[in-house]
Amino acid sequence: MEPLSASDPRTLGDIALRGRLGAGGMGQVYSGETQDGDRVAVKTLKSAVADRDDLRERFDREVAAMRMVQGPATAALLAASPPDADPQWLAMEYVPGLTLRDYVDRNGPLSSNDAMALGLVLARALTDIHDAALLHRDLKPRNVILGPDGPCVIDFGLVAIGGVVGELTATHAMLGTPLCMAPEQAEDAKSVGPAADIYALGATLTFAVTGHFPIERKTPNALLAALVTGVAPDLTRVPEELRPLVTALLSRTPADRPELPDVRAKLTEMLAGFGQSPGAARIRLAHTTYVAGPDDGDDAPVPMSASLVLEQRPHHPPAPSGSSAPTPLVAAVAERLRRGYDRGAPLPAR
């Protein structure tokens, strides 16, 4: 986190800004603190671009999408600015940790069973998104945070609402990230459906277990050309046990890609072969991949033994045999899971 500059606001709504987390073409992302002392991430729309209809629409879509999706694998919207605010802003749950891209770049690929757990969490996130009649359209390693409660999908800036995907193409800008983009999205961004997100899931898993993307070229134009001409993805380094599923996810024809319930069922079956339930696998993945920053404090991960990992479930872990109450370690894990899964509080009106 970097200090605030002289030109940065000190408060937005009732949120005190504490520093800069990052920046993009649309605006700045700040670390903020609510009046209750909760840490949040605050994303703003630069005043300089607020009069651009495409970027304002994109920002409004992100706010609307985050209102529509609340689940254990997506960052929750906590508040948003009124329509006449300058700058426009939204406050979301702060998820500490590295992005999947940064983690793999620093530490190398995930193991097969950790990648299975990652795939199951991401498939759950996409299920929540699609059930809300949305398309994400930009799932990629940089949009997955490996937090203390497990992976979390962020950035709904390219979301399509209600299956309407054409409005944001007015500027002729490429929408999405070519390294994770489905062939049909590269050919015609206006005609993509849920299967494009499933392709992106396959591309993200490929990166997670190999450190490279299914199709790579030296320039974006060469990459797009490879996508639309049907170049086969390079899956030679994908572990054998994952290769059939990843191959299916990356099928060139959208109709040939598996549906999300089938993806989740297959990954659950594969994890069972490692002796893990979905909840246990998520805990193990979080314990393996979460990297605490210098100011994360209580967000540091709870240490867990392998035997404990195999016994946990998403909601109410049973007390150990012969004990009338959970041990402090089990109670700590249960509380962390409760915080990670219960995100149903009503949202403030925009």
Contacts in CASP RR format, 6 or more apart in sequence:
PFRMAT RR
TARGET T0000
AUTHOR 0000-0000-0000
METHOD contacts of the structure
MODEL  1
MEPLSASDPRTLGDIALRGRLGAGGMGQVYSGETQDGDRVAVKTLKSAVA
DRDDLRERFDREVAAMRMVQGPATAALLAASPPDADPQWLAMEYVPGLTL
RDYVDRNGPLSSNDAMALGLVLARALTDIHDAALLHRDLKPRNVILGPDG
PCVIDFGLVAIGGVVGELTATHAMLGTPLCMAPEQAEDAKSVGPAADIYA
LGATLTFAVTGHFPIERKTPNALLAALVTGVAPDLTRVPEELRPLVTALL
SRTPADRPELPDVRAKLTEMLAGFGQSPGAARIRLAHTTYVAGPDDGDDA
PVPMSASLVLEQRPHHPPAPSGSSAPTPLVAAVAERLRRGYDRGAPLPAR
1 18 0 8 1.000
1 19 0 8 1.000
1 20 0 8 1.000
1 21 0 8 1.000
1 31 0 8 1.000
1 295 0 8 1.000
2 19 0 8 1.000
2 20 0 8 1.000
2 22 0 8 1.000
3 19 0 8 1.000
3 20 0 8 1.000
4 10 0 8 1.000
4 17 0 8 1.000
4 18 0 8 1.000
4 19 0 8 1.000
4 20 0 8 1.000
4 30 0 8 1.000
5 20 0 8 1.000
8 17 0 8 1.000
8 19 0 8 1.000
8 20 0 8 1.000
8 28 0 8 1.000
8 30 0 8 1.000
9 17 0 8 1.000
9 87 0 8 1.000
10 16 0 8 1.000
10 17 0 8 1.000
11 17 0 8 1.000
12 30 0 8 1.000
12 42 0 8 1.000
12 44 0 8 1.000
12 81 0 8 1.000
12 87 0 8 1.000
12 89 0 8 1.000
12 91 0 8 1.000
13 79 0 8 1.000
13 81 0 8 1.000
14 34 0 8 1.000
14 35 0 8 1.000
14 79 0 8 1.000
15 32 0 8 1.000
15 33 0 8 1.000
15 34 0 8 1.000
15 40 0 8 1.000
15 42 0 8 1.000
15 79 0 8 1.000
15 91 0 8 1.000
16 32 0 8 1.000
16 33 0 8 1.000
17 30 0 8 1.000
17 31 0 8 1.000
17 32 0 8 1.000
17 42 0 8 1.000
18 30 0 8 1.000
18 31 0 8 1.000
18 32 0 8 1.000
18 33 0 8 1.000
19 30 0 8 1.000
19 31 0 8 1.000
19 32 0 8 1.000
20 28 0 8 1.000
20 29 0 8 1.000
20 30 0 8 1.000
20 31 0 8 1.000
21 29 0 8 1.000
21 30 0 8 1.000
21 31 0 8 1.000
21 41 0 8 1.000
22 28 0 8 1.000
22 29 0 8 1.000
23 29 0 8 1.000
25 46 0 8 1.000
25 49 0 8 1.000
26 45 0 8 1.000
26 46 0 8 1.000
26 49 0 8 1.000
26 55 0 8 1.000
26 58 0 8 1.000
26 59 0 8 1.000
27 43 0 8 1.000
27 44 0 8 1.000
27 45 0 8 1.000
27 46 0 8 1.000
27 49 0 8 1.000
27 87 0 8 1.000
28 43 0 8 1.000
28 44 0 8 1.000
28 46 0 8 1.000
29 41 0 8 1.000
29 42 0 8 1.000
29 43 0 8 1.000
29 44 0 8 1.000
30 41 0 8 1.000
30 42 0 8 1.000
30 44 0 8 1.000
31 39 0 8 1.000
31 40 0 8 1.000
31 41 0 8 1.000
31 42 0 8 1.000
31 94 0 8 1.000
32 39 0 8 1.000
32 40 0 8 1.000
32 41 0 8 1.000
32 42 0 8 1.000
32 91 0 8 1.000
32 94 0 8 1.000
33 39 0 8 1.000
33 40 0 8 1.000
34 40 0 8 1.000
34 78 0 8 1.000
34 91 0 8 1.000
39 94 0 8 1.000
40 78 0 8 1.000
40 79 0 8 1.000
40 91 0 8 1.000
40 92 0 8 1.000
40 93 0 8 1.000
40 94 0 8 1.000
41 75 0 8 1.000
41 91 0 8 1.000
41 92 0 8 1.000
41 93 0 8 1.000
41 94 0 8 1.000
41 95 0 8 1.000
42 89 0 8 1.000
42 90 0 8 1.000
42 91 0 8 1.000
42 92 0 8 1.000
43 62 0 8 1.000
43 89 0 8 1.000
43 90 0 8 1.000
43 91 0 8 1.000
43 92 0 8 1.000
44 87 0 8 1.000
44 88 0 8 1.000
44 89 0 8 1.000
45 55 0 8 1.000
45 56 0 8 1.000
45 59 0 8 1.000
45 87 0 8 1.000
45 88 0 8 1.000
45 89 0 8 1.000
46 87 0 8 1.000
47 86 0 8 1.000
47 87 0 8 1.000
49 55 0 8 1.000
50 56 0 8 1.000
50 86 0 8 1.000
50 87 0 8 1.000
50 88 0 8 1.000
53 170 0 8 1.000
54 168 0 8 1.000
54 170 0 8 1.000
54 171 0 8 1.000
54 173 0 8 1.000
56 88 0 8 1.000
57 167 0 8 1.000
57 168 0 8 1.000
58 157 0 8 1.000
58 158 0 8 1.000
58 168 0 8 1.000
59 88 0 8 1.000
59 90 0 8 1.000
59 157 0 8 1.000
61 156 0 8 1.000
61 157 0 8 1.000
61 159 0 8 1.000
61 161 0 8 1.000
61 168 0 8 1.000
62 90 0 8 1.000
62 155 0 8 1.000
62 156 0 8 1.000
62 157 0 8 1.000
62 159 0 8 1.000
63 77 0 8 1.000
63 80 0 8 1.000
63 90 0 8 1.000
63 350 0 8 1.000
64 161 0 8 1.000
65 129 0 8 1.000
65 132 0 8 1.000
65 134 0 8 1.000
65 156 0 8 1.000
65 157 0 8 1.000
65 159 0 8 1.000
65 161 0 8 1.000
66 74 0 8 1.000
66 75 0 8 1.000
66 76 0 8 1.000
66 77 0 8 1.000
66 90 0 8 1.000
66 92 0 8 1.000
66 156 0 8 1.000
67 77 0 8 1.000
67 347 0 8 1.000
67 350 0 8 1.000
68 132 0 8 1.000
68 133 0 8 1.000
68 134 0 8 1.000
68 161 0 8 1.000
69 128 0 8 1.000
69 129 0 8 1.000
69 132 0 8 1.000
69 134 0 8 1.000
69 156 0 8 1.000
70 76 0 8 1.000
70 77 0 8 1.000
70 128 0 8 1.000
70 343 0 8 1.000
70 344 0 8 1.000
71 125 0 8 1.000
71 128 0 8 1.000
71 341 0 8 1.000
71 343 0 8 1.000
72 121 0 8 1.000
72 124 0 8 1.000
72 149 0 8 1.000
72 314 0 8 1.000
72 340 0 8 1.000
72 341 0 8 1.000
72 343 0 8 1.000
73 121 0 8 1.000
73 122 0 8 1.000
73 124 0 8 1.000
73 125 0 8 1.000
73 128 0 8 1.000
73 150 0 8 1.000
73 151 0 8 1.000
73 152 0 8 1.000
73 153 0 8 1.000
74 125 0 8 1.000
74 128 0 8 1.000
74 129 0 8 1.000
74 152 0 8 1.000
74 153 0 8 1.000
74 154 0 8 1.000
75 92 0 8 1.000
75 93 0 8 1.000
75 95 0 8 1.000
75 145 0 8 1.000
75 152 0 8 1.000
75 153 0 8 1.000
75 154 0 8 1.000
76 92 0 8 1.000
76 93 0 8 1.000
76 343 0 8 1.000
76 344 0 8 1.000
77 90 0 8 1.000
77 91 0 8 1.000
77 92 0 8 1.000
77 93 0 8 1.000
77 347 0 8 1.000
78 91 0 8 1.000
78 92 0 8 1.000
78 93 0 8 1.000
78 347 0 8 1.000
79 90 0 8 1.000
79 91 0 8 1.000
79 347 0 8 1.000
79 348 0 8 1.000
80 89 0 8 1.000
80 90 0 8 1.000
80 91 0 8 1.000
80 348 0 8 1.000
80 350 0 8 1.000
81 87 0 8 1.000
81 88 0 8 1.000
81 89 0 8 1.000
81 90 0 8 1.000
81 350 0 8 1.000
82 350 0 8 1.000
83 350 0 8 1.000
92 154 0 8 1.000
93 343 0 8 1.000
95 145 0 8 1.000
95 147 0 8 1.000
95 152 0 8 1.000
95 154 0 8 1.000
96 147 0 8 1.000
96 148 0 8 1.000
96 290 0 8 1.000
96 292 0 8 1.000
96 293 0 8 1.000
96 296 0 8 1.000
96 299 0 8 1.000
97 145 0 8 1.000
97 146 0 8 1.000
97 147 0 8 1.000
97 148 0 8 1.000
97 290 0 8 1.000
97 291 0 8 1.000
97 292 0 8 1.000
97 293 0 8 1.000
97 296 0 8 1.000
98 106 0 8 1.000
98 145 0 8 1.000
98 146 0 8 1.000
98 289 0 8 1.000
98 291 0 8 1.000
99 141 0 8 1.000
99 142 0 8 1.000
99 143 0 8 1.000
99 144 0 8 1.000
99 145 0 8 1.000
99 146 0 8 1.000
100 118 0 8 1.000
100 141 0 8 1.000
100 142 0 8 1.000
100 144 0 8 1.000
100 145 0 8 1.000
100 146 0 8 1.000
100 151 0 8 1.000
100 204 0 8 1.000
100 207 0 8 1.000
100 208 0 8 1.000
101 140 0 8 1.000
101 141 0 8 1.000
101 142 0 8 1.000
101 144 0 8 1.000
101 207 0 8 1.000
102 142 0 8 1.000
103 146 0 8 1.000
103 289 0 8 1.000
103 291 0 8 1.000
104 110 0 8 1.000
104 141 0 8 1.000
104 207 0 8 1.000
104 208 0 8 1.000
104 211 0 8 1.000
105 211 0 8 1.000
108 211 0 8 1.000
109 115 0 8 1.000
109 208 0 8 1.000
109 209 0 8 1.000
109 210 0 8 1.000
109 211 0 8 1.000
110 118 0 8 1.000
110 208 0 8 1.000
110 209 0 8 1.000
110 285 0 8 1.000
110 288 0 8 1.000
110 289 0 8 1.000
111 288 0 8 1.000
112 209 0 8 1.000
112 239 0 8 1.000
112 241 0 8 1.000
112 242 0 8 1.000
113 271 0 8 1.000
113 274 0 8 1.000
113 276 0 8 1.000
113 281 0 8 1.000
113 284 0 8 1.000
114 281 0 8 1.000
114 284 0 8 1.000
114 285 0 8 1.000
114 288 0 8 1.000
114 289 0 8 1.000
115 205 0 8 1.000
115 208 0 8 1.000
115 209 0 8 1.000
115 239 0 8 1.000
115 242 0 8 1.000
116 242 0 8 1.000
116 267 0 8 1.000
116 270 0 8 1.000
116 271 0 8 1.000
116 274 0 8 1.000
116 281 0 8 1.000
117 271 0 8 1.000
117 276 0 8 1.000
117 278 0 8 1.000
117 281 0 8 1.000
117 282 0 8 1.000
117 284 0 8 1.000
117 285 0 8 1.000
118 144 0 8 1.000
118 151 0 8 1.000
118 205 0 8 1.000
118 208 0 8 1.000
118 285 0 8 1.000
119 201 0 8 1.000
119 205 0 8 1.000
119 263 0 8 1.000
119 267 0 8 1.000
120 264 0 8 1.000
120 267 0 8 1.000
120 268 0 8 1.000
120 271 0 8 1.000
120 278 0 8 1.000
120 281 0 8 1.000
120 282 0 8 1.000
121 150 0 8 1.000
121 151 0 8 1.000
121 282 0 8 1.000
121 285 0 8 1.000
122 139 0 8 1.000
122 144 0 8 1.000
122 151 0 8 1.000
122 153 0 8 1.000
122 201 0 8 1.000
122 204 0 8 1.000
122 205 0 8 1.000
123 201 0 8 1.000
123 260 0 8 1.000
123 263 0 8 1.000
123 264 0 8 1.000
123 267 0 8 1.000
124 264 0 8 1.000
125 151 0 8 1.000
125 152 0 8 1.000
125 153 0 8 1.000
126 136 0 8 1.000
126 139 0 8 1.000
126 153 0 8 1.000
126 194 0 8 1.000
126 197 0 8 1.000
126 198 0 8 1.000
126 201 0 8 1.000
126 260 0 8 1.000
127 260 0 8 1.000
127 261 0 8 1.000
127 264 0 8 1.000
129 135 0 8 1.000
129 136 0 8 1.000
129 153 0 8 1.000
129 159 0 8 1.000
129 197 0 8 1.000
130 194 0 8 1.000
130 197 0 8 1.000
130 260 0 8 1.000
133 161 0 8 1.000
133 162 0 8 1.000
133 163 0 8 1.000
134 156 0 8 1.000
134 159 0 8 1.000
134 160 0 8 1.000
134 161 0 8 1.000
134 162 0 8 1.000
134 163 0 8 1.000
135 159 0 8 1.000
135 160 0 8 1.000
135 163 0 8 1.000
135 165 0 8 1.000
135 192 0 8 1.000
135 193 0 8 1.000
135 194 0 8 1.000
135 196 0 8 1.000
135 197 0 8 1.000
136 153 0 8 1.000
136 156 0 8 1.000
136 158 0 8 1.000
136 159 0 8 1.000
136 197 0 8 1.000
136 200 0 8 1.000
137 158 0 8 1.000
137 159 0 8 1.000
137 160 0 8 1.000
137 165 0 8 1.000
137 175 0 8 1.000
137 176 0 8 1.000
137 185 0 8 1.000
137 192 0 8 1.000
137 196 0 8 1.000
137 197 0 8 1.000
138 155 0 8 1.000
138 157 0 8 1.000
138 158 0 8 1.000
138 175 0 8 1.000
138 176 0 8 1.000
138 177 0 8 1.000
138 180 0 8 1.000
138 200 0 8 1.000
139 153 0 8 1.000
139 180 0 8 1.000
139 197 0 8 1.000
139 200 0 8 1.000
139 201 0 8 1.000
139 204 0 8 1.000
140 177 0 8 1.000
140 179 0 8 1.000
140 180 0 8 1.000
140 200 0 8 1.000
140 203 0 8 1.000
140 204 0 8 1.000
141 180 0 8 1.000
141 204 0 8 1.000
141 207 0 8 1.000
141 208 0 8 1.000
142 177 0 8 1.000
143 153 0 8 1.000
143 154 0 8 1.000
143 155 0 8 1.000
144 151 0 8 1.000
144 152 0 8 1.000
144 153 0 8 1.000
144 154 0 8 1.000
144 204 0 8 1.000
145 151 0 8 1.000
145 152 0 8 1.000
145 154 0 8 1.000
146 285 0 8 1.000
146 286 0 8 1.000
146 289 0 8 1.000
146 290 0 8 1.000
146 291 0 8 1.000
147 286 0 8 1.000
147 289 0 8 1.000
147 290 0 8 1.000
148 286 0 8 1.000
148 290 0 8 1.000
148 292 0 8 1.000
148 299 0 8 1.000
148 300 0 8 1.000
148 301 0 8 1.000
148 336 0 8 1.000
149 286 0 8 1.000
149 336 0 8 1.000
149 337 0 8 1.000
149 339 0 8 1.000
149 340 0 8 1.000
150 282 0 8 1.000
150 283 0 8 1.000
150 285 0 8 1.000
150 286 0 8 1.000
150 289 0 8 1.000
150 290 0 8 1.000
151 285 0 8 1.000
158 168 0 8 1.000
158 175 0 8 1.000
158 176 0 8 1.000
160 166 0 8 1.000
160 192 0 8 1.000
163 193 0 8 1.000
165 189 0 8 1.000
165 190 0 8 1.000
165 191 0 8 1.000
165 192 0 8 1.000
165 193 0 8 1.000
166 189 0 8 1.000
166 190 0 8 1.000
168 175 0 8 1.000
169 175 0 8 1.000
169 189 0 8 1.000
169 190 0 8 1.000
174 189 0 8 1.000
174 220 0 8 1.000
174 224 0 8 1.000
175 185 0 8 1.000
175 189 0 8 1.000
176 185 0 8 1.000
176 189 0 8 1.000
178 186 0 8 1.000
178 220 0 8 1.000
178 223 0 8 1.000
178 224 0 8 1.000
178 227 0 8 1.000
179 203 0 8 1.000
179 207 0 8 1.000
179 213 0 8 1.000
179 215 0 8 1.000
179 216 0 8 1.000
179 223 0 8 1.000
180 199 0 8 1.000
180 200 0 8 1.000
180 203 0 8 1.000
180 204 0 8 1.000
180 213 0 8 1.000
181 196 0 8 1.000
181 199 0 8 1.000
181 200 0 8 1.000
181 203 0 8 1.000
181 227 0 8 1.000
182 192 0 8 1.000
182 195 0 8 1.000
182 196 0 8 1.000
182 199 0 8 1.000
182 200 0 8 1.000
182 227 0 8 1.000
182 254 0 8 1.000
183 199 0 8 1.000
183 227 0 8 1.000
183 228 0 8 1.000
183 230 0 8 1.000
183 252 0 8 1.000
184 191 0 8 1.000
184 192 0 8 1.000
184 193 0 8 1.000
184 195 0 8 1.000
184 196 0 8 1.000
184 254 0 8 1.000
185 192 0 8 1.000
185 196 0 8 1.000
185 199 0 8 1.000
186 224 0 8 1.000
186 227 0 8 1.000
186 228 0 8 1.000
187 227 0 8 1.000
187 228 0 8 1.000
193 254 0 8 1.000
194 260 0 8 1.000
195 254 0 8 1.000
195 255 0 8 1.000
195 257 0 8 1.000
196 254 0 8 1.000
198 249 0 8 1.000
198 257 0 8 1.000
198 258 0 8 1.000
198 260 0 8 1.000
198 263 0 8 1.000
199 249 0 8 1.000
199 250 0 8 1.000
199 251 0 8 1.000
199 254 0 8 1.000
199 257 0 8 1.000
201 249 0 8 1.000
201 263 0 8 1.000
202 214 0 8 1.000
202 246 0 8 1.000
202 249 0 8 1.000
202 250 0 8 1.000
203 213 0 8 1.000
203 214 0 8 1.000
203 250 0 8 1.000
205 242 0 8 1.000
205 246 0 8 1.000
205 249 0 8 1.000
206 212 0 8 1.000
206 213 0 8 1.000
206 214 0 8 1.000
206 233 0 8 1.000
206 235 0 8 1.000
206 238 0 8 1.000
206 246 0 8 1.000
206 250 0 8 1.000
207 213 0 8 1.000
209 237 0 8 1.000
209 238 0 8 1.000
209 239 0 8 1.000
209 242 0 8 1.000
210 237 0 8 1.000
210 238 0 8 1.000
212 234 0 8 1.000
212 237 0 8 1.000
214 233 0 8 1.000
214 234 0 8 1.000
214 235 0 8 1.000
214 250 0 8 1.000
215 223 0 8 1.000
215 226 0 8 1.000
215 227 0 8 1.000
215 231 0 8 1.000
215 233 0 8 1.000
215 234 0 8 1.000
216 223 0 8 1.000
216 234 0 8 1.000
217 223 0 8 1.000
217 225 0 8 1.000
217 226 0 8 1.000
230 252 0 8 1.000
233 247 0 8 1.000
233 250 0 8 1.000
235 243 0 8 1.000
235 246 0 8 1.000
235 247 0 8 1.000
235 250 0 8 1.000
238 246 0 8 1.000
241 270 0 8 1.000
242 270 0 8 1.000
245 258 0 8 1.000
245 263 0 8 1.000
245 266 0 8 1.000
245 267 0 8 1.000
245 270 0 8 1.000
248 256 0 8 1.000
248 257 0 8 1.000
248 258 0 8 1.000
249 257 0 8 1.000
249 258 0 8 1.000
249 263 0 8 1.000
250 257 0 8 1.000
251 257 0 8 1.000
258 266 0 8 1.000
268 278 0 8 1.000
271 277 0 8 1.000
271 278 0 8 1.000
271 281 0 8 1.000
274 281 0 8 1.000
275 310 0 8 1.000
276 284 0 8 1.000
276 309 0 8 1.000
276 310 0 8 1.000
277 312 0 8 1.000
277 313 0 8 1.000
278 314 0 8 1.000
279 312 0 8 1.000
279 313 0 8 1.000
279 314 0 8 1.000
280 309 0 8 1.000
280 310 0 8 1.000
280 311 0 8 1.000
280 312 0 8 1.000
280 313 0 8 1.000
282 314 0 8 1.000
283 304 0 8 1.000
283 309 0 8 1.000
283 312 0 8 1.000
283 333 0 8 1.000
283 337 0 8 1.000
284 304 0 8 1.000
284 309 0 8 1.000
286 301 0 8 1.000
287 301 0 8 1.000
287 302 0 8 1.000
287 303 0 8 1.000
287 304 0 8 1.000
287 309 0 8 1.000
290 301 0 8 1.000
292 299 0 8 1.000
292 300 0 8 1.000
292 301 0 8 1.000
302 329 0 8 1.000
302 332 0 8 1.000
302 333 0 8 1.000
302 336 0 8 1.000
303 329 0 8 1.000
304 312 0 8 1.000
304 329 0 8 1.000
304 333 0 8 1.000
308 329 0 8 1.000
308 330 0 8 1.000
308 333 0 8 1.000
311 317 0 8 1.000
311 318 0 8 1.000
312 333 0 8 1.000
312 337 0 8 1.000
314 337 0 8 1.000
314 341 0 8 1.000
315 337 0 8 1.000
315 338 0 8 1.000
315 341 0 8 1.000
316 334 0 8 1.000
317 326 0 8 1.000
317 330 0 8 1.000
317 333 0 8 1.000
317 334 0 8 1.000
319 325 0 8 1.000
319 326 0 8 1.000
319 330 0 8 1.000
320 326 0 8 1.000
320 327 0 8 1.000
320 330 0 8 1.000
326 334 0 8 1.000
END
